[in-house]
Amino acid sequence: ITNGYDEIANYLARGIEIQLNNPVTAIDYSSATAIVTTNEAEYEADFVIVTVPLGVLQQEQIAFQPALPVFTTNTIENLQMGTVNKFLLTWDTAFWDTDVQYIGYTPEEKGKFNFFVNLRKYSDTNGLITFAFGDYAAQTEEMNDAVIVEQIMAHLKMMYGEHIPAPTHFLRTRWKQNEYTYGSYSFATNGTRSSDFDIFREPISDRLFFAGEHTIAAYRGTVHGAYLSGLRAATQIMKQQGAYALKP
């Protein structure tokens, strides 16, 4: 995808009514009609599909009535939310080999800007994207932009010399601090079982459904996993209504 992941979301959202700036604070599924409460309004629904990231569930940002079953809350606690942060730098003129796709670097600290994606391979932008992983990704969220750029430039200067120019623009993510994500993706850790991810497959009270990359064992942590889990939840609802199932 050369023009942004939002192209996928925009395509899938065609013809769907979407309320922006309405973060959900509560879901009451105790009766035949569920009530979804946001910061601005209440919405009634026959079914509710919860697609918020695992990190939001772990932070208990949404109050469920009745409370989620124990096996669901145990799964939410058992899974982990990882962080990968992305950093974009652009220049007026490229000083690197613009024909390559990736530029690798081996730092002393794990996860610290250890490879770069060359945007000139795909576009006219003189830009590089680099990443922070694991513990170092969390550290970067406490660092200001100037320090981040200095650290990235130190790696680039090791490869291309001390006299390369400073970037003209800089853009970054802070996924762990983002109140709508609290991380980048779910992952398994010691004691996690594949069945933990599959817990989310089962609807609660035939009214509350879950979807997202953290709800599908075979494709957890991926965009296509999130997409397929959405089809799964929609199919479950359609079956309850006697309609045909969806296929990818």
Summary of the structure (lengths in Angstrom):
residues: 248
radius of gyration: 21.3
end to end distance: 19.2
largest distance: 67.6
contacts: 677
relative contact order: 0.15
helix: 32%
strand: 23%
